Amino acid sequence: MKTWHWIALGVVFLISLVLEFGFMEIKSPHWWNHIPAFYAIWGFIGCVAIIYISKWLGKLFILSDEDYYDR
């Protein structure tokens, strides 16, 4: 990307930050929206859970014994 693309992107980013945190009032009925970085933490926990559950299911159903073909 050209330099002016990055400058335009930075200006739009700064304007959106100022508008969101300076002028917009957040009215949320949910208590978890007031926790900083809640959705980032929730996403991380979800990814870790997916990894461990898939490993458990893989060991339970997919992996077979070493003597599978000898039986």
N, CA, C and O atoms as a Tripos MOL2 file, in Angstrom:
@<TRIPOS>MOLECULE
protein
  284   283    71     0     0
PROTEIN
NO_CHARGES

@<TRIPOS>ATOM
      1 N           0.8380   -1.1800    0.0000 N.3       1 MET1
      2 CA          0.0000    0.0000    0.0000 C.3       1 MET1
      3 C           0.8790    1.2380    0.0000 C.2       1 MET1
      4 O           1.9930    1.2500    0.5220 O.2       1 MET1
      5 N           0.3460    2.2410   -0.5880 N.am      2 LYS2
      6 CA          1.0930    3.4900   -0.6690 C.3       2 LYS2
      7 C           1.0050    4.2390    0.6530 C.2       2 LYS2
      8 O           0.1740    3.9350    1.5080 O.2       2 LYS2
      9 N           1.8660    5.2060    0.7940 N.am      3 THR3
     10 CA          1.9470    5.9670    2.0370 C.3       3 THR3
     11 C           0.6510    6.6920    2.3480 C.2       3 THR3
     12 O           0.2320    6.7460    3.5040 O.2       3 THR3
     13 N           0.0170    7.2470    1.3360 N.am      4 TRP4
     14 CA         -1.2080    8.0020    1.6020 C.3       4 TRP4
     15 C          -2.3420    7.0790    2.0350 C.2       4 TRP4
     16 O          -3.2630    7.5270    2.7180 O.2       4 TRP4
     17 N          -2.2990    5.7970    1.6540 N.am      5 HIS5
     18 CA         -3.2900    4.8410    2.1500 C.3       5 HIS5
     19 C          -3.1570    4.6780    3.6640 C.2       5 HIS5
     20 O          -4.1530    4.6900    4.3880 O.2       5 HIS5
     21 N          -1.9180    4.5250    4.1320 N.am      6 TRP6
     22 CA         -1.6750    4.3540    5.5590 C.3       6 TRP6
     23 C          -2.0540    5.6090    6.3380 C.2       6 TRP6
     24 O          -2.6010    5.5200    7.4370 O.2       6 TRP6
     25 N          -1.7680    6.7590    5.7780 N.am      7 ILE7
     26 CA         -2.1280    8.0160    6.4430 C.3       7 ILE7
     27 C          -3.6410    8.1460    6.5370 C.2       7 ILE7
     28 O          -4.1650    8.5090    7.5900 O.2       7 ILE7
     29 N          -4.3510    7.8520    5.4480 N.am      8 ALA8
     30 CA         -5.8150    7.9180    5.4590 C.3       8 ALA8
     31 C          -6.3940    6.9140    6.4480 C.2       8 ALA8
     32 O          -7.3490    7.2280    7.1590 O.2       8 ALA8
     33 N          -5.8330    5.7190    6.5020 N.am      9 LEU9
     34 CA         -6.2930    4.7080    7.4480 C.3       9 LEU9
     35 C          -6.0740    5.1540    8.8900 C.2       9 LEU9
     36 O          -6.9400    4.9500    9.7410 O.2       9 LEU9
     37 N          -4.9300    5.7570    9.1670 N.am     10 GLY10
     38 CA         -4.6510    6.2640   10.5070 C.3      10 GLY10
     39 C          -5.5810    7.3880   10.9090 C.2      10 GLY10
     40 O          -6.0240    7.4430   12.0560 O.2      10 GLY10
     41 N          -5.8850    8.2880    9.9810 N.am     11 VAL11
     42 CA         -6.7990    9.4000   10.2740 C.3      11 VAL11
     43 C          -8.2000    8.8700   10.5720 C.2      11 VAL11
     44 O          -8.8390    9.3130   11.5270 O.2      11 VAL11
     45 N          -8.6770    7.9350    9.7690 N.am     12 VAL12
     46 CA        -10.0020    7.3470   10.0070 C.3      12 VAL12
     47 C         -10.0280    6.6240   11.3490 C.2      12 VAL12
     48 O         -11.0140    6.7110   12.0810 O.2      12 VAL12
     49 N          -8.9570    5.9150   11.6740 N.am     13 PHE13
     50 CA         -8.8640    5.2180   12.9490 C.3      13 PHE13
     51 C          -8.9240    6.1860   14.1240 C.2      13 PHE13
     52 O          -9.6620    5.9550   15.0820 O.2      13 PHE13
     53 N          -8.1560    7.2610   14.0550 N.am     14 LEU14
     54 CA         -8.1500    8.2430   15.1410 C.3      14 LEU14
     55 C          -9.5000    8.9370   15.2870 C.2      14 LEU14
     56 O          -9.9610    9.1660   16.4050 O.2      14 LEU14
     57 N         -10.1320    9.2710   14.1710 N.am     15 ILE15
     58 CA        -11.4520    9.9030   14.2310 C.3      15 ILE15
     59 C         -12.4640    8.9550   14.8640 C.2      15 ILE15
     60 O         -13.2800    9.3800   15.6820 O.2      15 ILE15
     61 N         -12.4200    7.6860   14.4990 N.am     16 SER16
     62 CA        -13.3690    6.7290   15.0750 C.3      16 SER16
     63 C         -13.1270    6.5220   16.5660 C.2      16 SER16
     64 O         -14.0790    6.3440   17.3260 O.2      16 SER16
     65 N         -11.8570    6.5440   16.9970 N.am     17 LEU17
     66 CA        -11.5740    6.4360   18.4270 C.3      17 LEU17
     67 C         -12.1170    7.6280   19.1980 C.2      17 LEU17
     68 O         -12.7340    7.4650   20.2500 O.2      17 LEU17
     69 N         -11.8890    8.8180   18.6770 N.am     18 VAL18
     70 CA        -12.3750   10.0250   19.3470 C.3      18 VAL18
     71 C         -13.8950   10.0170   19.4180 C.2      18 VAL18
     72 O         -14.4660   10.3470   20.4570 O.2      18 VAL18
     73 N         -14.5530    9.6460   18.3370 N.am     19 LEU19
     74 CA        -16.0160    9.6220   18.3310 C.3      19 LEU19
     75 C         -16.5690    8.5670   19.2760 C.2      19 LEU19
     76 O         -17.5410    8.8210   19.9870 O.2      19 LEU19
     77 N         -15.9640    7.3900   19.2920 N.am     20 GLU20
     78 CA        -16.5010    6.3190   20.1210 C.3      20 GLU20
     79 C         -16.3090    6.5860   21.6050 C.2      20 GLU20
     80 O         -17.2490    6.4340   22.3850 O.2      20 GLU20
     81 N         -15.1190    6.9770   22.0010 N.am     21 PHE21
     82 CA        -14.8460    7.1460   23.4230 C.3      21 PHE21
     83 C         -15.1660    8.5420   23.9400 C.2      21 PHE21
     84 O         -15.2700    8.7410   25.1510 O.2      21 PHE21
     85 N         -15.3200    9.4960   23.0570 N.am     22 GLY22
     86 CA        -15.5710   10.8500   23.5020 C.3      22 GLY22
     87 C         -17.0190   11.2730   23.4760 C.2      22 GLY22
     88 O         -17.4630   12.0110   24.3560 O.2      22 GLY22
     89 N         -17.7680   10.8220   22.4830 N.am     23 PHE23
     90 CA        -19.1070   11.3560   22.2950 C.3      23 PHE23
     91 C         -20.2250   10.3290   22.4140 C.2      23 PHE23
     92 O         -21.3530   10.6910   22.7510 O.2      23 PHE23
     93 N         -19.9450    9.0790   22.1520 N.am     24 MET24
     94 CA        -21.0030    8.0770   22.1750 C.3      24 MET24
     95 C         -21.1620    7.4950   23.5670 C.2      24 MET24
     96 O         -20.1880    7.1020   24.2090 O.2      24 MET24
     97 N         -22.4040    7.4470   24.0230 N.am     25 GLU25
     98 CA        -22.7000    6.8850   25.3260 C.3      25 GLU25
     99 C         -23.1440    5.4410   25.1280 C.2      25 GLU25
    100 O         -24.0570    5.1570   24.3520 O.2      25 GLU25
    101 N         -22.4870    4.5400   25.8380 N.am     26 ILE26
    102 CA        -22.8030    3.1240   25.6980 C.3      26 ILE26
    103 C         -23.8590    2.7610   26.7330 C.2      26 ILE26
    104 O         -23.6250    2.8580   27.9370 O.2      26 ILE26
    105 N         -25.0160    2.3450   26.2520 N.am     27 LYS27
    106 CA        -26.0850    1.8850   27.1310 C.3      27 LYS27
    107 C         -26.2460    0.3940   26.8980 C.2      27 LYS27
    108 O         -26.8620   -0.0300   25.9190 O.2      27 LYS27
    109 N         -25.7010   -0.3790   27.7830 N.am     28 SER28
    110 CA        -25.7310   -1.8230   27.6170 C.3      28 SER28
    111 C         -26.5170   -2.4570   28.7530 C.2      28 SER28
    112 O         -26.2840   -2.1460   29.9210 O.2      28 SER28
    113 N         -27.4430   -3.3400   28.4200 N.am     29 PRO29
    114 CA        -28.2010   -4.0090   29.4730 C.3      29 PRO29
    115 C         -27.4530   -5.1780   30.1050 C.2      29 PRO29
    116 O         -27.9290   -5.7540   31.0830 O.2      29 PRO29
    117 N         -26.3030   -5.5350   29.5690 N.am     30 HIS30
    118 CA        -25.5800   -6.7060   30.0500 C.3      30 HIS30
    119 C         -24.4290   -6.2900   30.9530 C.2      30 HIS30
    120 O         -23.7170   -5.3270   30.6660 O.2      30 HIS30
    121 N         -24.2530   -7.0210   32.0450 N.am     31 TRP31
    122 CA        -23.2110   -6.6850   33.0090 C.3      31 TRP31
    123 C         -21.8250   -6.9810   32.4630 C.2      31 TRP31
    124 O         -20.8600   -6.3230   32.8520 O.2      31 TRP31
    125 N         -21.7050   -7.9620   31.5640 N.am     32 TRP32
    126 CA        -20.3780   -8.3420   31.0760 C.3      32 TRP32
    127 C         -19.7940   -7.3430   30.0930 C.2      32 TRP32
    128 O         -18.5950   -7.3880   29.8190 O.2      32 TRP32
    129 N         -20.5900   -6.4590   29.5640 N.am     33 ASN33
    130 CA        -20.0600   -5.4500   28.6520 C.3      33 ASN33
    131 C         -19.2680   -4.3670   29.3820 C.2      33 ASN33
    132 O         -18.5830   -3.5670   28.7450 O.2      33 ASN33
    133 N         -19.3560   -4.3340   30.7000 N.am     34 HIS34
    134 CA        -18.6070   -3.3410   31.4740 C.3      34 HIS34
    135 C         -17.2280   -3.8610   31.8980 C.2      34 HIS34
    136 O         -16.4360   -3.1120   32.4700 O.2      34 HIS34
    137 N         -16.9390   -5.1280   31.6250 N.am     35 ILE35
    138 CA        -15.6330   -5.7040   31.9440 C.3      35 ILE35
    139 C         -14.6790   -5.3950   30.7860 C.2      35 ILE35
    140 O         -14.9760   -5.7380   29.6420 O.2      35 ILE35
    141 N         -13.5440   -4.7570   31.0640 N.am     36 PRO36
    142 CA        -12.6030   -4.4460   29.9810 C.3      36 PRO36
    143 C         -12.0720   -5.7210   29.3230 C.2      36 PRO36
    144 O         -11.7050   -6.6740   30.0110 O.2      36 PRO36
    145 N         -12.0330   -5.7340   28.0280 N.am     37 ALA37
    146 CA        -11.5090   -6.8370   27.2070 C.3      37 ALA37
    147 C         -12.2440   -8.1420   27.4510 C.2      37 ALA37
    148 O         -11.6470   -9.2130   27.3410 O.2      37 ALA37
    149 N         -13.5280   -8.0750   27.7800 N.am     38 PHE38
    150 CA        -14.2930   -9.2930   28.0590 C.3      38 PHE38
    151 C         -14.3420  -10.2090   26.8480 C.2      38 PHE38
    152 O         -14.1230  -11.4140   26.9770 O.2      38 PHE38
    153 N         -14.6230   -9.6610   25.6800 N.am     39 TYR39
    154 CA        -14.7730  -10.5020   24.4950 C.3      39 TYR39
    155 C         -13.4400  -11.0840   24.0380 C.2      39 TYR39
    156 O         -13.4170  -12.1660   23.4520 O.2      39 TYR39
    157 N         -12.3450  -10.4030   24.2880 N.am     40 ALA40
    158 CA        -11.0280  -10.9620   23.9730 C.3      40 ALA40
    159 C         -10.7200  -12.1400   24.8950 C.2      40 ALA40
    160 O         -10.2260  -13.1740   24.4460 O.2      40 ALA40
    161 N         -11.0110  -11.9810   26.1710 N.am     41 ILE41
    162 CA        -10.7940  -13.0650   27.1330 C.3      41 ILE41
    163 C         -11.7210  -14.2340   26.8300 C.2      41 ILE41
    164 O         -11.2940  -15.3870   26.8570 O.2      41 ILE41
    165 N         -12.9840  -13.9460   26.5420 N.am     42 TRP42
    166 CA        -13.9640  -14.9800   26.2240 C.3      42 TRP42
    167 C         -13.5450  -15.7500   24.9640 C.2      42 TRP42
    168 O         -13.6810  -16.9720   24.9130 O.2      42 TRP42
    169 N         -13.0450  -15.0520   23.9650 N.am     43 GLY43
    170 CA        -12.5710  -15.7050   22.7500 C.3      43 GLY43
    171 C         -11.3620  -16.5870   23.0060 C.2      43 GLY43
    172 O         -11.2630  -17.6810   22.4510 O.2      43 GLY43
    173 N         -10.4400  -16.1210   23.8450 N.am     44 PHE44
    174 CA         -9.2620  -16.9190   24.1780 C.3      44 PHE44
    175 C          -9.6590  -18.1860   24.9130 C.2      44 PHE44
    176 O          -9.1580  -19.2670   24.6050 O.2      44 PHE44
    177 N         -10.5560  -18.0620   25.8810 N.am     45 ILE45
    178 CA        -11.0310  -19.2390   26.6170 C.3      45 ILE45
    179 C         -11.7430  -20.2030   25.6740 C.2      45 ILE45
    180 O         -11.5780  -21.4180   25.7890 O.2      45 ILE45
    181 N         -12.5260  -19.6770   24.7500 N.am     46 GLY46
    182 CA        -13.2080  -20.5260   23.7790 C.3      46 GLY46
    183 C         -12.2400  -21.2800   22.8840 C.2      46 GLY46
    184 O         -12.4440  -22.4620   22.6070 O.2      46 GLY46
    185 N         -11.1870  -20.6090   22.4290 N.am     47 CYS47
    186 CA        -10.1830  -21.2690   21.5790 C.3      47 CYS47
    187 C          -9.4480  -22.3640   22.3400 C.2      47 CYS47
    188 O          -9.2120  -23.4460   21.8020 O.2      47 CYS47
    189 N          -9.0880  -22.0890   23.5860 N.am     48 VAL48
    190 CA         -8.4150  -23.1040   24.3970 C.3      48 VAL48
    191 C          -9.3410  -24.2930   24.6250 C.2      48 VAL48
    192 O          -8.8990  -25.4410   24.5710 O.2      48 VAL48
    193 N         -10.6190  -24.0290   24.8790 N.am     49 ALA49
    194 CA        -11.5810  -25.1170   25.0740 C.3      49 ALA49
    195 C         -11.7290  -25.9520   23.8070 C.2      49 ALA49
    196 O         -11.7820  -27.1790   23.8870 O.2      49 ALA49
    197 N         -11.7950  -25.3200   22.6520 N.am     50 ILE50
    198 CA        -11.9010  -26.0550   21.3890 C.3      50 ILE50
    199 C         -10.6830  -26.9560   21.1910 C.2      50 ILE50
    200 O         -10.8250  -28.0970   20.7500 O.2      50 ILE50
    201 N          -9.5000  -26.4630   21.5090 N.am     51 ILE51
    202 CA         -8.2790  -27.2560   21.3400 C.3      51 ILE51
    203 C          -8.3050  -28.4840   22.2390 C.2      51 ILE51
    204 O          -8.0570  -29.5960   21.7740 O.2      51 ILE51
    205 N          -8.6050  -28.2930   23.5260 N.am     52 TYR52
    206 CA         -8.5730  -29.4190   24.4490 C.3      52 TYR52
    207 C          -9.7060  -30.4090   24.2010 C.2      52 TYR52
    208 O          -9.5010  -31.6150   24.3370 O.2      52 TYR52
    209 N         -10.8790  -29.9390   23.8450 N.am     53 ILE53
    210 CA        -11.9900  -30.8480   23.5420 C.3      53 ILE53
    211 C         -11.6930  -31.6510   22.2820 C.2      53 ILE53
    212 O         -11.9870  -32.8450   22.2300 O.2      53 ILE53
    213 N         -11.1160  -31.0140   21.2670 N.am     54 SER54
    214 CA        -10.7930  -31.7490   20.0390 C.3      54 SER54
    215 C          -9.6820  -32.7660   20.2810 C.2      54 SER54
    216 O          -9.7100  -33.8510   19.6990 O.2      54 SER54
    217 N          -8.7080  -32.4430   21.1240 N.am     55 LYS55
    218 CA         -7.6720  -33.4200   21.4560 C.3      55 LYS55
    219 C          -8.2730  -34.6020   22.2020 C.2      55 LYS55
    220 O          -7.9130  -35.7480   21.9370 O.2      55 LYS55
    221 N          -9.1790  -34.3370   23.1280 N.am     56 TRP56
    222 CA         -9.8280  -35.4020   23.8870 C.3      56 TRP56
    223 C         -10.6650  -36.2930   22.9730 C.2      56 TRP56
    224 O         -10.6120  -37.5180   23.0800 O.2      56 TRP56
    225 N         -11.4380  -35.6810   22.0740 N.am     57 LEU57
    226 CA        -12.2480  -36.4620   21.1400 C.3      57 LEU57
    227 C         -11.3740  -37.2520   20.1730 C.2      57 LEU57
    228 O         -11.7190  -38.3760   19.8080 O.2      57 LEU57
    229 N         -10.2560  -36.6840   19.7580 N.am     58 GLY58
    230 CA         -9.3390  -37.4010   18.8770 C.3      58 GLY58
    231 C          -8.7540  -38.6250   19.5440 C.2      58 GLY58
    232 O          -8.6550  -39.6850   18.9250 O.2      58 GLY58
    233 N          -8.3650  -38.4920   20.8030 N.am     59 LYS59
    234 CA         -7.8330  -39.6460   21.5230 C.3      59 LYS59
    235 C          -8.9190  -40.6760   21.7930 C.2      59 LYS59
    236 O          -8.6410  -41.8740   21.8240 O.2      59 LYS59
    237 N         -10.1290  -40.2330   21.9850 N.am     60 LEU60
    238 CA        -11.2260  -41.1340   22.3170 C.3      60 LEU60
    239 C         -11.7190  -41.9130   21.1030 C.2      60 LEU60
    240 O         -11.9680  -43.1140   21.2080 O.2      60 LEU60
    241 N         -11.8640  -41.2570   19.9570 N.am     61 PHE61
    242 CA        -12.4880  -41.8950   18.8040 C.3      61 PHE61
    243 C         -11.5380  -42.2110   17.6520 C.2      61 PHE61
    244 O         -11.7070  -43.2350   16.9900 O.2      61 PHE61
    245 N         -10.5620  -41.3760   17.3980 N.am     62 ILE62
    246 CA         -9.7600  -41.5100   16.1810 C.3      62 ILE62
    247 C          -8.5370  -42.3940   16.3800 C.2      62 ILE62
    248 O          -8.2700  -43.2720   15.5590 O.2      62 ILE62
    249 N          -7.7960  -42.1770   17.4510 N.am     63 LEU63
    250 CA         -6.5860  -42.9690   17.6660 C.3      63 LEU63
    251 C          -6.9500  -44.4140   17.9710 C.2      63 LEU63
    252 O          -7.8940  -44.6840   18.7130 O.2      63 LEU63
    253 N          -6.1940  -45.3380   17.3940 N.am     64 SER64
    254 CA         -6.4440  -46.7580   17.6400 C.3      64 SER64
    255 C          -5.2140  -47.3800   18.2960 C.2      64 SER64
    256 O          -4.1330  -46.7910   18.3200 O.2      64 SER64
    257 N          -5.4070  -48.5680   18.8210 N.am     65 ASP65
    258 CA         -4.2960  -49.2640   19.4610 C.3      65 ASP65
    259 C          -3.2490  -49.6620   18.4260 C.2      65 ASP65
    260 O          -3.5260  -49.7000   17.2270 O.2      65 ASP65
    261 N          -2.0420  -49.9570   18.9080 N.am     66 GLU66
    262 CA         -0.9680  -50.3410   18.0000 C.3      66 GLU66
    263 C          -1.2280  -51.6970   17.3550 C.2      66 GLU66
    264 O          -0.7900  -51.9420   16.2300 O.2      66 GLU66
    265 N          -1.9270  -52.5700   18.0470 N.am     67 ASP67
    266 CA         -2.1820  -53.9060   17.5030 C.3      67 ASP67
    267 C          -3.5380  -53.9790   16.8010 C.2      67 ASP67
    268 O          -4.1940  -55.0210   16.8020 O.2      67 ASP67
    269 N          -3.9360  -52.8930   16.2210 N.am     68 TYR68
    270 CA         -5.2480  -52.8330   15.5660 C.3      68 TYR68
    271 C          -5.3580  -53.8420   14.4290 C.2      68 TYR68
    272 O          -6.3980  -54.4830   14.2770 O.2      68 TYR68
    273 N          -4.3110  -53.9930   13.6320 N.am     69 TYR69
    274 CA         -4.3640  -54.8810   12.4710 C.3      69 TYR69
    275 C          -4.0300  -56.3320   12.8310 C.2      69 TYR69
    276 O          -4.2690  -57.2310   12.0240 O.2      69 TYR69
    277 N          -3.4880  -56.5730   14.0140 N.am     70 ASP70
    278 CA         -3.1400  -57.9360   14.4230 C.3      70 ASP70
    279 C          -4.3440  -58.7050   14.9470 C.2      70 ASP70
    280 O          -4.2730  -59.9270   15.0800 O.2      70 ASP70
    281 N          -5.4130  -58.0480   15.2380 N.am     71 ARG71
    282 CA         -6.5820  -58.7340   15.7890 C.3      71 ARG71
    283 C          -7.3640  -59.4380   14.7460 C.2      71 ARG71
    284 O          -8.3790  -60.0630   15.0520 O.2      71 ARG71
@<TRIPOS>BOND
     1     1     2 1
     2     2     3 1
     3     3     4 2
     4     3     5 am
     5     5     6 1
     6     6     7 1
     7     7     8 2
     8     7     9 am
     9     9    10 1
    10    10    11 1
    11    11    12 2
    12    11    13 am
    13    13    14 1
    14    14    15 1
    15    15    16 2
    16    15    17 am
    17    17    18 1
    18    18    19 1
    19    19    20 2
    20    19    21 am
    21    21    22 1
    22    22    23 1
    23    23    24 2
    24    23    25 am
    25    25    26 1
    26    26    27 1
    27    27    28 2
    28    27    29 am
    29    29    30 1
    30    30    31 1
    31    31    32 2
    32    31    33 am
    33    33    34 1
    34    34    35 1
    35    35    36 2
    36    35    37 am
    37    37    38 1
    38    38    39 1
    39    39    40 2
    40    39    41 am
    41    41    42 1
    42    42    43 1
    43    43    44 2
    44    43    45 am
    45    45    46 1
    46    46    47 1
    47    47    48 2
    48    47    49 am
    49    49    50 1
    50    50    51 1
    51    51    52 2
    52    51    53 am
    53    53    54 1
    54    54    55 1
    55    55    56 2
    56    55    57 am
    57    57    58 1
    58    58    59 1
    59    59    60 2
    60    59    61 am
    61    61    62 1
    62    62    63 1
    63    63    64 2
    64    63    65 am
    65    65    66 1
    66    66    67 1
    67    67    68 2
    68    67    69 am
    69    69    70 1
    70    70    71 1
    71    71    72 2
    72    71    73 am
    73    73    74 1
    74    74    75 1
    75    75    76 2
    76    75    77 am
    77    77    78 1
    78    78    79 1
    79    79    80 2
    80    79    81 am
    81    81    82 1
    82    82    83 1
    83    83    84 2
    84    83    85 am
    85    85    86 1
    86    86    87 1
    87    87    88 2
    88    87    89 am
    89    89    90 1
    90    90    91 1
    91    91    92 2
    92    91    93 am
    93    93    94 1
    94    94    95 1
    95    95    96 2
    96    95    97 am
    97    97    98 1
    98    98    99 1
    99    99   100 2
   100    99   101 am
   101   101   102 1
   102   102   103 1
   103   103   104 2
   104   103   105 am
   105   105   106 1
   106   106   107 1
   107   107   108 2
   108   107   109 am
   109   109   110 1
   110   110   111 1
   111   111   112 2
   112   111   113 am
   113   113   114 1
   114   114   115 1
   115   115   116 2
   116   115   117 am
   117   117   118 1
   118   118   119 1
   119   119   120 2
   120   119   121 am
   121   121   122 1
   122   122   123 1
   123   123   124 2
   124   123   125 am
   125   125   126 1
   126   126   127 1
   127   127   128 2
   128   127   129 am
   129   129   130 1
   130   130   131 1
   131   131   132 2
   132   131   133 am
   133   133   134 1
   134   134   135 1
   135   135   136 2
   136   135   137 am
   137   137   138 1
   138   138   139 1
   139   139   140 2
   140   139   141 am
   141   141   142 1
   142   142   143 1
   143   143   144 2
   144   143   145 am
   145   145   146 1
   146   146   147 1
   147   147   148 2
   148   147   149 am
   149   149   150 1
   150   150   151 1
   151   151   152 2
   152   151   153 am
   153   153   154 1
   154   154   155 1
   155   155   156 2
   156   155   157 am
   157   157   158 1
   158   158   159 1
   159   159   160 2
   160   159   161 am
   161   161   162 1
   162   162   163 1
   163   163   164 2
   164   163   165 am
   165   165   166 1
   166   166   167 1
   167   167   168 2
   168   167   169 am
   169   169   170 1
   170   170   171 1
   171   171   172 2
   172   171   173 am
   173   173   174 1
   174   174   175 1
   175   175   176 2
   176   175   177 am
   177   177   178 1
   178   178   179 1
   179   179   180 2
   180   179   181 am
   181   181   182 1
   182   182   183 1
   183   183   184 2
   184   183   185 am
   185   185   186 1
   186   186   187 1
   187   187   188 2
   188   187   189 am
   189   189   190 1
   190   190   191 1
   191   191   192 2
   192   191   193 am
   193   193   194 1
   194   194   195 1
   195   195   196 2
   196   195   197 am
   197   197   198 1
   198   198   199 1
   199   199   200 2
   200   199   201 am
   201   201   202 1
   202   202   203 1
   203   203   204 2
   204   203   205 am
   205   205   206 1
   206   206   207 1
   207   207   208 2
   208   207   209 am
   209   209   210 1
   210   210   211 1
   211   211   212 2
   212   211   213 am
   213   213   214 1
   214   214   215 1
   215   215   216 2
   216   215   217 am
   217   217   218 1
   218   218   219 1
   219   219   220 2
   220   219   221 am
   221   221   222 1
   222   222   223 1
   223   223   224 2
   224   223   225 am
   225   225   226 1
   226   226   227 1
   227   227   228 2
   228   227   229 am
   229   229   230 1
   230   230   231 1
   231   231   232 2
   232   231   233 am
   233   233   234 1
   234   234   235 1
   235   235   236 2
   236   235   237 am
   237   237   238 1
   238   238   239 1
   239   239   240 2
   240   239   241 am
   241   241   242 1
   242   242   243 1
   243   243   244 2
   244   243   245 am
   245   245   246 1
   246   246   247 1
   247   247   248 2
   248   247   249 am
   249   249   250 1
   250   250   251 1
   251   251   252 2
   252   251   253 am
   253   253   254 1
   254   254   255 1
   255   255   256 2
   256   255   257 am
   257   257   258 1
   258   258   259 1
   259   259   260 2
   260   259   261 am
   261   261   262 1
   262   262   263 1
   263   263   264 2
   264   263   265 am
   265   265   266 1
   266   266   267 1
   267   267   268 2
   268   267   269 am
   269   269   270 1
   270   270   271 1
   271   271   272 2
   272   271   273 am
   273   273   274 1
   274   274   275 1
   275   275   276 2
   276   275   277 am
   277   277   278 1
   278   278   279 1
   279   279   280 2
   280   279   281 am
   281   281   282 1
   282   282   283 1
   283   283   284 2
@<TRIPOS>SUBSTRUCTURE
     1 MET1         2 RESIDUE 1 A MET
     2 LYS2         6 RESIDUE 1 A LYS
     3 THR3        10 RESIDUE 1 A THR
     4 TRP4        14 RESIDUE 1 A TRP
     5 HIS5        18 RESIDUE 1 A HIS
     6 TRP6        22 RESIDUE 1 A TRP
     7 ILE7        26 RESIDUE 1 A ILE
     8 ALA8        30 RESIDUE 1 A ALA
     9 LEU9        34 RESIDUE 1 A LEU
    10 GLY10       38 RESIDUE 1 A GLY
    11 VAL11       42 RESIDUE 1 A VAL
    12 VAL12       46 RESIDUE 1 A VAL
    13 PHE13       50 RESIDUE 1 A PHE
    14 LEU14       54 RESIDUE 1 A LEU
    15 ILE15       58 RESIDUE 1 A ILE
    16 SER16       62 RESIDUE 1 A SER
    17 LEU17       66 RESIDUE 1 A LEU
    18 VAL18       70 RESIDUE 1 A VAL
    19 LEU19       74 RESIDUE 1 A LEU
    20 GLU20       78 RESIDUE 1 A GLU
    21 PHE21       82 RESIDUE 1 A PHE
    22 GLY22       86 RESIDUE 1 A GLY
    23 PHE23       90 RESIDUE 1 A PHE
    24 MET24       94 RESIDUE 1 A MET
    25 GLU25       98 RESIDUE 1 A GLU
    26 ILE26      102 RESIDUE 1 A ILE
    27 LYS27      106 RESIDUE 1 A LYS
    28 SER28      110 RESIDUE 1 A SER
    29 PRO29      114 RESIDUE 1 A PRO
    30 HIS30      118 RESIDUE 1 A HIS
    31 TRP31      122 RESIDUE 1 A TRP
    32 TRP32      126 RESIDUE 1 A TRP
    33 ASN33      130 RESIDUE 1 A ASN
    34 HIS34      134 RESIDUE 1 A HIS
    35 ILE35      138 RESIDUE 1 A ILE
    36 PRO36      142 RESIDUE 1 A PRO
    37 ALA37      146 RESIDUE 1 A ALA
    38 PHE38      150 RESIDUE 1 A PHE
    39 TYR39      154 RESIDUE 1 A TYR
    40 ALA40      158 RESIDUE 1 A ALA
    41 ILE41      162 RESIDUE 1 A ILE
    42 TRP42      166 RESIDUE 1 A TRP
    43 GLY43      170 RESIDUE 1 A GLY
    44 PHE44      174 RESIDUE 1 A PHE
    45 ILE45      178 RESIDUE 1 A ILE
    46 GLY46      182 RESIDUE 1 A GLY
    47 CYS47      186 RESIDUE 1 A CYS
    48 VAL48      190 RESIDUE 1 A VAL
    49 ALA49      194 RESIDUE 1 A ALA
    50 ILE50      198 RESIDUE 1 A ILE
    51 ILE51      202 RESIDUE 1 A ILE
    52 TYR52      206 RESIDUE 1 A TYR
    53 ILE53      210 RESIDUE 1 A ILE
    54 SER54      214 RESIDUE 1 A SER
    55 LYS55      218 RESIDUE 1 A LYS
    56 TRP56      222 RESIDUE 1 A TRP
    57 LEU57      226 RESIDUE 1 A LEU
    58 GLY58      230 RESIDUE 1 A GLY
    59 LYS59      234 RESIDUE 1 A LYS
    60 LEU60      238 RESIDUE 1 A LEU
    61 PHE61      242 RESIDUE 1 A PHE
    62 ILE62      246 RESIDUE 1 A ILE
    63 LEU63      250 RESIDUE 1 A LEU
    64 SER64      254 RESIDUE 1 A SER
    65 ASP65      258 RESIDUE 1 A ASP
    66 GLU66      262 RESIDUE 1 A GLU
    67 ASP67      266 RESIDUE 1 A ASP
    68 TYR68      270 RESIDUE 1 A TYR
    69 TYR69      274 RESIDUE 1 A TYR
    70 ASP70      278 RESIDUE 1 A ASP
    71 ARG71      282 RESIDUE 1 A ARG
